[in-house]
Amino acid sequence: MYRAAHILLGDDDEAKDAVQDVFARLWDGSVTLREESQRAFLLTCVRNRCLNIIAQRQRQLETTTKLATEPAVGETETWQEKSDEELTTMVQQYIDERLTPQTGRVIRMRFDDEKSYNDISHSLGISLSAVNKHIVQGLRKLRQQFNQREV
């Protein structure tokens, strides 16, 4: 399943997240698995999850391209000049649209819900090192996005 996801997505972390998302849905009971068709069903679920990720990438690319080609008239303020509410909205939008679903989920649980690494690990069924990896990657991407960036 991981190899199929990696071939479709071309990204190691996203492939792992796609497979993990499928198993998380199985674990929480939102999807049922029939014993006679396990392999085909799981591969189909992973393929569909990857196709959703690719579609999300395309929407993000279209949005980014549109924003780059249509600058706001007279808009020259930097993100440092935005209000706290505007910044919060921008960060939440970035988390929803640009981070992988699992990384976004971990970041939200840690900072919105103020859960500990242990609580996140137990809730999502992932290791503490995976929780740390998602937080480090998410924060690094957020810093890159909002450091010296104009809006």
C-alpha positions, 0 to 999 in steps of 0.5 A, a space after each residue: 500500500 505504501 509503495 502504491 501511495 509513493 508511486 502516485 504521490 511521489 512524496 515519502 511523508 505524504 505516502 505514509 500519511 495516506 496509508 495511515 489515514 486509511 488505517 485510521 478510518 478503519 480503526 475508528 470504525 468509519 469504514 468496514 473491511 470484509 475479510 474476503 476482499 481485504 487486499 483489493 479494498 485496502 489498495 482501492 482506499 489508498 488509491 482514492 486517498 492519494 487521488 484526493 491528495 493530488 486533487 487538493 494539490 491542484 486546487 492549491 496550485 490553482 489558488 496560488 497561481 491565481 493569487 500570484 497573477 492577481 495582486 490586490 490593488 494597493 495592498 502592500 502590508 506585510 503579515 506583521 501588520 495584520 491583526 491577530 484575528 487575520 493572522 489566525 485565519 491565515 495560519 488556519 487556512 495554511 494548515 488546512 490547505 498546505 499541510 498533509 491531513 495528518 500533520 494538520 491534525 497533529 498541529 491542531 491537537 497540540 496547539 488548538 486542543 493543547 494536548 500532550 504528545 502522549 495524548 496525541 500519540 494515543 488518540 491517533 495510534 501513532 508513535 511519539 516520534 511520529 507526533 514529534 515529526 509532524 509537529 517539527 515539519 508543520 512548524 517548519 513549513 509555517 515558519 517558512 511561509 510566514 517569515 518575511 512574507 508579504 500578503 
